[in-house]
């Protein structure tokens, strides 16, 4: 039987790999772990996982077909668990970087129901920043909050 432990990596095809790398490093705090410029690949460390960026004009990117755009993305969203989750500080940080932010709310994830924020990278990929699971009964929603069944 196969037992999955965690997400190992996610691969995003990038129209502008430099802009994508700046976003994931400067805004979300990932760090470059490895580059393979010959094939158009940059691998970023995101906690215990990797986010791989593949340039559309590189060897790997050309194999993937058309570029992602407003009518079609390669991924619905990526959920990143955040240590020391402070919603107000996270929102201020995102605003300071001019990041487009979506809904914040309580959502269910791998560790249970907890707070999260949706935001968008420079290519329009949706990212979910996930806080810790709420212990005990789930608190009632505050005005404007959204509770979804999945991540």
N, CA, C and O atoms as a DFTB+ gen file, in Angstrom:
604 C
 N C O
     1  1       0.838      -1.186       0.000
     2  2       0.000       0.000       0.000
     3  2       0.883       1.249       0.000
     4  3       1.946       1.265       0.620
     5  1       0.441       2.278      -0.688
     6  2       1.172       3.546      -0.748
     7  2       0.667       4.454       0.362
     8  3      -0.542       4.619       0.525
     9  1       1.587       5.051       1.136
    10  2       1.228       6.009       2.194
    11  2       1.913       7.333       1.897
    12  3       3.138       7.434       1.970
    13  1       1.139       8.329       1.567
    14  2       1.677       9.650       1.247
    15  2       1.991      10.391       2.548
    16  3       1.156      10.436       3.452
    17  1       3.174      10.965       2.645
    18  2       3.576      11.689       3.838
    19  2       3.339      13.186       3.743
    20  3       2.903      13.797       4.719
    21  1       3.615      13.792       2.597
    22  2       3.442      15.236       2.408
    23  2       3.643      15.559       0.939
    24  3       4.003      14.677       0.159
    25  1       3.422      16.790       0.552
    26  2       3.705      17.204      -0.814
    27  2       5.213      17.349      -0.953
    28  3       5.845      18.050      -0.164
    29  1       5.789      16.695      -1.945
    30  2       7.224      16.799      -2.201
    31  2       7.527      18.073      -2.981
    32  3       8.362      18.877      -2.568
    33  1       6.853      18.251      -4.100
    34  2       7.057      19.464      -4.883
    35  2       5.875      19.724      -5.797
    36  3       5.077      18.831      -6.082
    37  1       5.779      20.964      -6.250
    38  2       4.789      21.403      -7.215
    39  2       5.566      22.055      -8.344
    40  3       6.539      22.766      -8.093
    41  1       5.158      21.829      -9.570
    42  2       5.838      22.409     -10.725
    43  2       4.903      23.412     -11.397
    44  3       3.772      23.082     -11.754
    45  1       5.393      24.646     -11.563
    46  2       4.638      25.692     -12.241
    47  2       5.378      26.092     -13.511
    48  3       6.573      26.382     -13.474
    49  1       4.670      26.106     -14.627
    50  2       5.250      26.586     -15.871
    51  2       5.164      28.108     -15.847
    52  3       4.097      28.666     -15.588
    53  1       6.288      28.784     -16.117
    54  2       6.380      30.232     -15.941
    55  2       6.583      30.973     -17.249
    56  3       7.496      30.670     -18.018
    57  1       5.721      31.947     -17.490
    58  2       5.876      32.841     -18.637
    59  2       7.078      33.750     -18.394
    60  3       7.890      33.953     -19.297
    61  1       7.201      34.299     -17.185
    62  2       8.315      35.173     -16.787
    63  2       8.929      34.565     -15.528
    64  3       8.492      34.868     -14.418
    65  1       9.917      33.731     -15.689
    66  2      10.474      32.972     -14.570
    67  2      11.124      33.895     -13.526
    68  3      11.100      33.594     -12.333
    69  1      11.704      35.022     -13.977
    70  2      12.331      35.940     -13.017
    71  2      11.284      36.587     -12.111
    72  3      11.499      36.691     -10.903
    73  1      10.152      37.026     -12.677
    74  2       9.081      37.626     -11.871
    75  2       8.502      36.601     -10.901
    76  3       8.209      36.921      -9.749
    77  1       8.339      35.376     -11.370
    78  2       7.805      34.321     -10.500
    79  2       8.782      34.033      -9.361
    80  3       8.365      33.882      -8.213
    81  1      10.076      33.956      -9.668
    82  2      11.061      33.691      -8.626
    83  2      11.085      34.826      -7.604
    84  3      11.142      34.567      -6.402
    85  1      11.044      36.079      -8.059
    86  2      11.018      37.210      -7.115
    87  2       9.817      37.108      -6.183
    88  3       9.948      37.334      -4.980
    89  1       8.638      36.767      -6.729
    90  2       7.434      36.648      -5.907
    91  2       7.609      35.574      -4.834
    92  3       7.384      35.834      -3.652
    93  1       8.004      34.379      -5.238
    94  2       8.095      33.272      -4.283
    95  2       9.230      33.467      -3.279
    96  3       9.134      32.986      -2.150
    97  1      10.295      34.157      -3.660
    98  2      11.410      34.409      -2.745
    99  2      11.141      35.653      -1.902
   100  3      11.160      35.584      -0.673
   101  1      10.892      36.793      -2.557
   102  2      10.764      38.066      -1.835
   103  2       9.461      38.197      -1.053
   104  3       9.460      38.764       0.040
   105  1       8.356      37.689      -1.586
   106  2       7.062      37.849      -0.925
   107  2       6.776      36.682       0.020
   108  3       6.381      36.894       1.166
   109  1       6.973      35.446      -0.459
   110  2       6.582      34.283       0.345
   111  2       7.731      33.669       1.138
   112  3       7.508      32.750       1.925
   113  1       8.949      34.157       0.947
   114  2      10.058      33.706       1.783
   115  2      10.685      32.378       1.388
   116  3      11.433      31.796       2.175
   117  1      10.400      31.887       0.195
   118  2      11.097      30.681      -0.269
   119  2      12.548      31.066      -0.568
   120  3      12.892      32.248      -0.592
   121  1      13.385      30.070      -0.793
   122  2      14.765      30.373      -1.186
   123  2      15.157      29.480      -2.345
   124  3      14.696      28.346      -2.469
   125  1      16.022      30.022      -3.193
   126  2      16.498      29.219      -4.314
   127  2      17.364      28.089      -3.777
   128  3      18.284      28.312      -2.990
   129  1      17.058      26.885      -4.210
   130  2      17.835      25.727      -3.796
   131  2      18.722      25.215      -4.918
   132  3      19.848      24.775      -4.682
   133  1      18.211      25.275      -6.131
   134  2      18.963      24.690      -7.237
   135  2      18.482      25.295      -8.552
   136  3      17.297      25.586      -8.712
   137  1      19.407      25.481      -9.488
   138  2      19.080      25.978     -10.830
   139  2      19.630      25.008     -11.862
   140  3      20.724      24.467     -11.706
   141  1      18.871      24.801     -12.898
   142  2      19.351      24.044     -14.049
   143  2      18.982      24.860     -15.285
   144  3      18.017      24.550     -15.984
   145  1      19.759      25.899     -15.541
   146  2      19.453      26.823     -16.632
   147  2      19.405      26.127     -17.989
   148  3      18.660      26.559     -18.869
   149  1      20.176      25.069     -18.178
   150  2      20.204      24.362     -19.461
   151  2      18.840      23.793     -19.835
   152  3      18.539      23.641     -21.019
   153  1      18.012      23.479     -18.845
   154  2      16.676      22.955     -19.135
   155  2      15.563      23.917     -18.702
   156  3      14.382      23.593     -18.828
   157  1      15.940      25.116     -18.186
   158  2      14.950      26.118     -17.804
   159  2      14.234      25.818     -16.508
   160  3      13.018      25.990     -16.425
   161  1      14.966      25.368     -15.479
   162  2      14.363      24.957     -14.213
   163  2      15.009      25.688     -13.036
   164  3      16.234      25.733     -12.921
   165  1      14.172      26.261     -12.162
   166  2      14.617      26.835     -10.894
   167  2      13.823      26.139      -9.800
   168  3      12.594      26.091      -9.855
   169  1      14.525      25.599      -8.804
   170  2      13.857      24.900      -7.707
   171  2      13.979      25.743      -6.438
   172  3      15.075      26.118      -6.023
   173  1      12.821      26.033      -5.834
   174  2      12.743      26.880      -4.650
   175  2      12.329      26.045      -3.450
   176  3      11.418      25.222      -3.539
   177  1      12.998      26.258      -2.334
   178  2      12.666      25.561      -1.093
   179  2      11.500      26.276      -0.438
   180  3      11.549      27.487      -0.218
   181  1      10.445      25.521      -0.125
   182  2       9.254      26.020       0.573
   183  2       9.036      25.116       1.773
   184  3       8.242      24.178       1.706
   185  1       9.735      25.388       2.875
   186  2       9.668      24.516       4.043
   187  2      10.253      23.165       3.705
   188  3      11.394      23.081       3.251
   189  1       9.486      22.098       3.920
   190  2       9.955      20.746       3.623
   191  2       9.729      20.374       2.162
   192  3      10.107      19.281       1.740
   193  1       9.122      21.260       1.389
   194  2       8.754      20.960       0.004
   195  2       9.490      21.867      -0.968
   196  3      10.202      22.786      -0.562
   197  1       9.312      21.600      -2.247
   198  2       9.890      22.427      -3.299
   199  2       8.792      22.966      -4.208
   200  3       7.771      22.315      -4.432
   201  1       9.024      24.168      -4.726
   202  2       8.231      24.717      -5.816
   203  2       9.194      24.852      -6.979
   204  3      10.159      25.613      -6.914
   205  1       8.929      24.116      -8.035
   206  2       9.769      24.161      -9.229
   207  2       9.151      25.119     -10.227
   208  3       7.959      25.039     -10.524
   209  1       9.969      26.026     -10.746
   210  2       9.539      26.939     -11.792
   211  2      10.194      26.502     -13.091
   212  3      11.415      26.361     -13.161
   213  1       9.384      26.289     -14.119
   214  2       9.870      25.843     -15.421
   215  2       9.595      26.957     -16.431
   216  3       8.443      27.336     -16.645
   217  1      10.641      27.472     -17.040
   218  2      10.500      28.520     -18.041
   219  2       9.863      27.953     -19.308
   220  3      10.279      26.905     -19.802
   221  1       8.847      28.654     -19.837
   222  2       8.164      28.176     -21.035
   223  2       9.090      28.078     -22.240
   224  3       8.861      27.266     -23.136
   225  1      10.141      28.906     -22.268
   226  2      11.047      28.860     -23.419
   227  2      12.235      27.926     -23.194
   228  3      13.121      27.842     -24.045
   229  1      12.266      27.228     -22.065
   230  2      13.328      26.261     -21.794
   231  2      12.953      24.874     -22.312
   232  3      11.832      24.654     -22.771
   233  1      13.891      23.955     -22.234
   234  2      13.686      22.590     -22.737
   235  2      12.444      21.936     -22.119
   236  3      11.621      21.376     -22.844
   237  1      12.299      22.001     -20.792
   238  2      11.135      21.399     -20.133
   239  2       9.846      22.129     -20.484
   240  3       8.824      21.496     -20.750
   241  1       9.890      23.450     -20.485
   242  2       8.695      24.250     -20.734
   243  2       8.114      24.065     -22.114
   244  3       6.894      24.059     -22.278
   245  1       8.973      23.911     -23.115
   246  2       8.492      23.709     -24.492
   247  2       7.726      22.398     -24.628
   248  3       6.882      22.268     -25.514
   249  1       8.005      21.441     -23.777
   250  2       7.323      20.146     -23.842
   251  2       5.901      20.196     -23.291
   252  3       5.119      19.273     -23.520
   253  1       5.551      21.273     -22.559
   254  2       4.263      21.332     -21.875
   255  2       3.120      21.955     -22.626
   256  3       2.018      22.050     -22.088
   257  1       3.341      22.389     -23.868
   258  2       2.249      22.962     -24.640
   259  2       2.088      24.455     -24.422
   260  3       3.046      25.152     -24.089
   261  1       0.864      24.940     -24.614
   262  2       0.561      26.370     -24.557
   263  2       0.791      26.939     -23.159
   264  3       0.752      26.231     -22.153
   265  1       1.031      28.241     -23.143
   266  2       1.255      28.948     -21.878
   267  2      -0.039      29.053     -21.078
   268  3      -1.123      29.127     -21.657
   269  1       0.070      29.061     -19.740
   270  2      -1.117      29.318     -18.924
   271  2      -1.606      30.744     -19.166
   272  3      -0.809      31.636     -19.455
   273  1      -2.907      30.953     -19.048
   274  2      -3.473      32.278     -19.271
   275  2      -4.761      32.450     -18.508
   276  3      -5.102      31.611     -17.674
   277  1      -5.493      33.531     -18.777
   278  2      -6.726      33.824     -18.033
   279  2      -7.772      32.713     -18.115
   280  3      -8.561      32.544     -17.185
   281  1      -7.790      31.966     -19.196
   282  2      -8.801      30.925     -19.376
   283  2      -8.312      29.534     -19.015
   284  3      -9.078      28.573     -19.084
   285  1      -7.062      29.411     -18.635
   286  2      -6.566      28.084     -18.290
   287  2      -5.274      28.146     -17.522
   288  3      -4.320      28.792     -17.955
   289  1      -5.231      27.480     -16.384
   290  2      -4.032      27.424     -15.560
   291  2      -3.565      25.980     -15.465
   292  3      -4.324      25.046     -15.722
   293  1      -2.324      25.819     -15.098
   294  2      -1.786      24.474     -14.916
   295  2      -2.156      23.896     -13.554
   296  3      -2.095      22.681     -13.366
   297  1      -2.537      24.743     -12.603
   298  2      -2.813      24.322     -11.229
   299  2      -3.997      25.136     -10.713
   300  3      -4.088      26.328     -11.009
   301  1      -4.924      24.516      -9.936
   302  2      -6.007      25.293      -9.328
   303  2      -5.447      26.202      -8.242
   304  3      -5.609      27.421      -8.307
   305  1      -4.788      25.616      -7.242
   306  2      -4.083      26.423      -6.249
   307  2      -3.077      25.563      -5.506
   308  3      -3.136      24.334      -5.522
   309  1      -2.153      26.252      -4.855
   310  2      -1.138      25.606      -4.029
   311  2      -1.393      26.080      -2.608
   312  3      -1.560      27.277      -2.377
   313  1      -1.426      25.166      -1.662
   314  2      -1.627      25.536      -0.264
   315  2      -0.303      25.372       0.474
   316  3       0.283      24.290       0.489
   317  1       0.157      26.460       1.084
   318  2       1.393      26.460       1.858
   319  2       1.055      26.687       3.324
   320  3       0.436      27.693       3.671
   321  1       1.460      25.758       4.186
   322  2       1.221      25.920       5.623
   323  2       2.212      26.945       6.157
   324  3       3.405      26.874       5.860
   325  1       1.718      27.898       6.944
   326  2       2.533      28.995       7.468
   327  2       2.786      28.783       8.952
   328  3       1.847      28.591       9.725
   329  1       4.040      28.817       9.348
   330  2       4.410      28.759      10.768
   331  2       4.120      30.123      11.393
   332  3       4.207      31.139      10.704
   333  1       3.783      30.166      12.657
   334  2       3.512      31.421      13.386
   335  2       2.557      32.317      12.584
   336  3       2.868      33.473      12.300
   337  1       1.409      31.774      12.231
   338  2       0.422      32.457      11.400
   339  2      -0.130      33.683      12.120
   340  3      -0.722      33.555      13.191
   341  1       0.056      34.863      11.547
   342  2      -0.466      36.127      12.068
   343  2      -1.153      36.824      10.900
   344  3      -0.507      37.487      10.088
   345  1      -2.469      36.665      10.828
   346  2      -3.218      37.131       9.665
   347  2      -2.992      38.611       9.377
   348  3      -2.760      38.974       8.224
   349  1      -3.052      39.471      10.381
   350  2      -2.881      40.906      10.158
   351  2      -1.493      41.219       9.602
   352  3      -1.359      42.022       8.678
   353  1      -0.472      40.593      10.155
   354  2       0.901      40.821       9.682
   355  2       1.088      40.291       8.256
   356  3       1.752      40.923       7.434
   357  1       0.498      39.132       7.972
   358  2       0.601      38.559       6.622
   359  2      -0.081      39.488       5.617
   360  3       0.482      39.776       4.561
   361  1      -1.283      39.955       5.936
   362  2      -2.008      40.840       5.028
   363  2      -1.248      42.144       4.799
   364  3      -1.205      42.639       3.673
   365  1      -0.648      42.707       5.850
   366  2       0.146      43.936       5.706
   367  2       1.359      43.691       4.806
   368  3       1.690      44.528       3.965
   369  1       2.009      42.559       4.982
   370  2       3.174      42.203       4.167
   371  2       2.774      42.064       2.695
   372  3       3.461      42.579       1.812
   373  1       1.674      41.375       2.434
   374  2       1.213      41.195       1.063
   375  2       0.849      42.532       0.430
   376  3       1.172      42.783      -0.731
   377  1       0.177      43.388       1.194
   378  2      -0.194      44.716       0.696
   379  2       1.047      45.528       0.369
   380  3       1.082      46.216      -0.651
   381  1       2.070      45.461       1.218
   382  2       3.309      46.203       0.991
   383  2       3.994      45.776      -0.308
   384  3       4.715      46.558      -0.928
   385  1       3.762      44.534      -0.708
   386  2       4.346      44.027      -1.952
   387  2       3.399      44.137      -3.141
   388  3       3.720      43.667      -4.232
   389  1       2.236      44.753      -2.941
   390  2       1.284      44.934      -4.027
   391  2       0.659      43.650      -4.538
   392  3       0.289      43.556      -5.709
   393  1       0.539      42.652      -3.657
   394  2       0.007      41.346      -4.047
   395  2      -1.515      41.396      -4.077
   396  3      -2.141      41.959      -3.179
   397  1      -2.105      40.810      -5.103
   398  2      -3.564      40.689      -5.177
   399  2      -4.011      39.612      -4.193
   400  3      -3.594      38.458      -4.289
   401  1      -4.861      40.002      -3.250
   402  2      -5.317      39.103      -2.190
   403  2      -6.786      38.783      -2.413
   404  3      -7.580      39.654      -2.767
   405  1      -7.134      37.520      -2.199
   406  2      -8.522      37.066      -2.295
   407  2      -9.139      36.954      -0.910
   408  3      -8.843      37.750      -0.020
   409  1      -9.995      35.964      -0.739
   410  2     -10.729      35.793       0.515
   411  2      -9.869      35.193       1.618
   412  3      -9.036      34.319       1.377
   413  1     -10.089      35.680       2.828
   414  2      -9.540      35.060       4.032
   415  2     -10.698      34.353       4.720
   416  3     -11.836      34.814       4.638
   417  1     -10.430      33.254       5.389
   418  2     -11.499      32.550       6.077
   419  2     -11.008      31.286       6.729
   420  3      -9.819      30.969       6.697
   421  1     -11.944      30.562       7.325
   422  2     -11.634      29.263       7.915
   423  2     -11.875      28.192       6.868
   424  3     -12.931      28.146       6.236
   425  1     -10.874      27.325       6.692
   426  2     -10.976      26.268       5.686
   427  2     -10.369      25.000       6.241
   428  3      -9.518      25.032       7.130
   429  1     -10.818      23.893       5.706
   430  2     -10.302      22.605       6.132
   431  2      -9.063      22.269       5.313
   432  3      -9.047      22.454       4.097
   433  1      -8.022      21.772       5.984
   434  2      -6.795      21.365       5.320
   435  2      -6.264      20.086       5.923
   436  3      -6.963      19.408       6.675
   437  1      -5.030      19.756       5.595
   438  2      -4.422      18.493       6.020
   439  2      -4.374      18.332       7.534
   440  3      -4.390      17.208       8.036
   441  1      -4.316      19.434       8.263
   442  2      -4.237      19.363       9.721
   443  2      -5.526      19.778      10.411
   444  3      -5.552      19.937      11.632
   445  1      -6.607      19.956       9.636
   446  2      -7.897      20.308      10.209
   447  2      -8.353      21.687       9.797
   448  3      -7.739      22.341       8.954
   449  1      -9.441      22.117      10.407
   450  2     -10.047      23.430      10.130
   451  2      -9.179      24.527      10.720
   452  3      -8.772      24.451      11.879
   453  1      -8.897      25.551       9.918
   454  2      -8.087      26.656      10.412
   455  2      -8.123      27.835       9.467
   456  3      -8.709      27.753       8.388
   457  1      -7.499      28.933       9.863
   458  2      -7.526      30.149       9.055
   459  2      -6.658      30.018       7.813
   460  3      -5.658      29.302       7.809
   461  1      -7.057      30.721       6.763
   462  2      -6.240      30.760       5.558
   463  2      -6.551      32.015       4.761
   464  3      -7.591      32.648       4.939
   465  1      -5.630      32.355       3.884
   466  2      -5.754      33.523       3.009
   467  2      -5.438      33.070       1.587
   468  3      -4.445      32.378       1.358
   469  1      -6.278      33.459       0.638
   470  2      -5.980      33.235      -0.769
   471  2      -5.279      34.478      -1.322
   472  3      -5.621      35.603      -0.955
   473  1      -4.302      34.271      -2.202
   474  2      -3.614      35.346      -2.897
   475  2      -3.192      34.829      -4.256
   476  3      -3.364      33.648      -4.555
   477  1      -2.641      35.704      -5.080
   478  2      -2.302      35.339      -6.454
   479  2      -0.881      35.747      -6.784
   480  3      -0.448      36.848      -6.447
   481  1      -0.150      34.846      -7.450
   482  2       1.209      35.160      -7.876
   483  2       1.158      35.989      -9.164
   484  3       0.070      36.233      -9.685
   485  1       2.310      36.429      -9.689
   486  2       2.305      37.303     -10.866
   487  2       1.646      36.708     -12.109
   488  3       1.258      37.458     -13.004
   489  1       1.508      35.399     -12.191
   490  2       0.881      34.757     -13.339
   491  2      -0.578      34.423     -13.099
   492  3      -1.221      33.836     -13.969
   493  1      -1.121      34.783     -11.937
   494  2      -2.517      34.520     -11.632
   495  2      -2.771      33.176     -10.971
   496  3      -3.928      32.799     -10.783
   497  1      -1.713      32.436     -10.608
   498  2      -1.898      31.183      -9.880
   499  2      -2.364      31.502      -8.470
   500  3      -1.802      32.378      -7.812
   501  1      -3.387      30.797      -8.001
   502  2      -3.887      31.034      -6.659
   503  2      -3.035      30.270      -5.644
   504  3      -2.733      29.090      -5.822
   505  1      -2.660      30.972      -4.583
   506  2      -1.890      30.407      -3.477
   507  2      -2.753      30.526      -2.233
   508  3      -3.402      31.551      -2.024
   509  1      -2.769      29.495      -1.410
   510  2      -3.460      29.548      -0.124
   511  2      -2.402      29.483       0.965
   512  3      -1.607      28.544       1.003
   513  1      -2.386      30.469       1.849
   514  2      -1.510      30.450       3.022
   515  2      -2.344      29.938       4.179
   516  3      -3.336      30.566       4.549
   517  1      -1.958      28.805       4.760
   518  2      -2.776      28.091       5.747
   519  2      -2.167      28.202       7.126
   520  3      -0.983      27.929       7.321
   521  1      -2.991      28.607       8.089
   522  2      -2.590      28.683       9.482
   523  2      -2.830      27.368      10.201
   524  3      -3.191      26.370       9.578
   525  1      -2.628      27.368      11.519
   526  2      -2.778      26.136      12.293
   527  2      -4.235      25.723      12.428
   528  3      -5.147      26.544      12.331
   529  1      -4.427      24.443      12.650
   530  2      -5.778      23.935      12.891
   531  2      -6.316      24.508      14.189
   532  3      -5.582      24.700      15.158
   533  1      -7.609      24.777      14.184
   534  2      -8.279      25.255      15.380
   535  2      -8.517      24.049      16.281
   536  3      -9.039      23.029      15.831
   537  1      -8.137      24.161      17.550
   538  2      -8.389      23.066      18.485
   539  2      -9.721      23.284      19.172
   540  3     -10.113      24.421      19.436
   541  1     -10.413      22.204      19.460
   542  2     -11.727      22.305      20.099
   543  2     -12.778      22.639      19.065
   544  3     -12.556      22.462      17.867
   545  1     -13.927      23.123      19.522
   546  2     -15.015      23.451      18.587
   547  2     -14.587      24.568      17.641
   548  3     -13.863      25.483      18.035
   549  1     -15.035      24.488      16.405
   550  2     -14.717      25.512      15.412
   551  2     -15.504      26.764      15.765
   552  3     -16.722      26.698      15.933
   553  1     -14.822      27.920      15.882
   554  2     -15.521      29.155      16.251
   555  2     -16.464      29.612      15.151
   556  3     -16.268      29.282      13.981
   557  1     -17.496      30.379      15.528
   558  2     -18.406      30.896      14.503
   559  2     -17.656      31.839      13.573
   560  3     -16.658      32.448      13.958
   561  1     -18.148      31.950      12.350
   562  2     -17.524      32.858      11.382
   563  2     -17.731      34.294      11.796
   564  3     -18.787      34.670      12.306
   565  1     -16.682      35.104      11.561
   566  2     -16.810      36.557      11.727
   567  2     -17.378      37.135      10.451
   568  3     -17.423      36.451       9.429
   569  1     -17.814      38.382      10.489
   570  2     -18.361      39.037       9.298
   571  2     -17.335      38.969       8.181
   572  3     -16.164      39.288       8.384
   573  1     -17.774      38.553       7.004
   574  2     -16.897      38.504       5.834
   575  2     -16.092      37.222       5.690
   576  3     -15.454      37.015       4.657
   577  1     -16.104      36.351       6.705
   578  2     -15.333      35.115       6.613
   579  2     -16.063      34.084       5.760
   580  3     -17.284      34.118       5.608
   581  1     -15.284      33.183       5.219
   582  2     -15.817      32.115       4.369
   583  2     -15.369      30.798       4.951
   584  3     -14.211      30.664       5.347
   585  1     -16.246      29.831       5.012
   586  2     -15.859      28.485       5.428
   587  2     -16.144      27.562       4.257
   588  3     -17.267      27.485       3.758
   589  1     -15.104      26.867       3.835
   590  2     -15.250      25.938       2.717
   591  2     -14.979      24.541       3.201
   592  3     -14.277      24.340       4.192
   593  1     -15.533      23.573       2.503
   594  2     -15.341      22.175       2.882
   595  2     -13.965      21.648       2.600
   596  3     -13.520      20.723       3.279
   597  1     -13.263      22.199       1.619
   598  2     -11.923      21.732       1.269
   599  2     -10.969      22.886       1.265
   600  3     -11.330      24.006       1.627
   601  1      -9.737      22.617       0.853
   602  2      -8.730      23.685       0.859
   603  2      -8.931      24.663      -0.245
   604  3      -8.164      25.618      -0.371
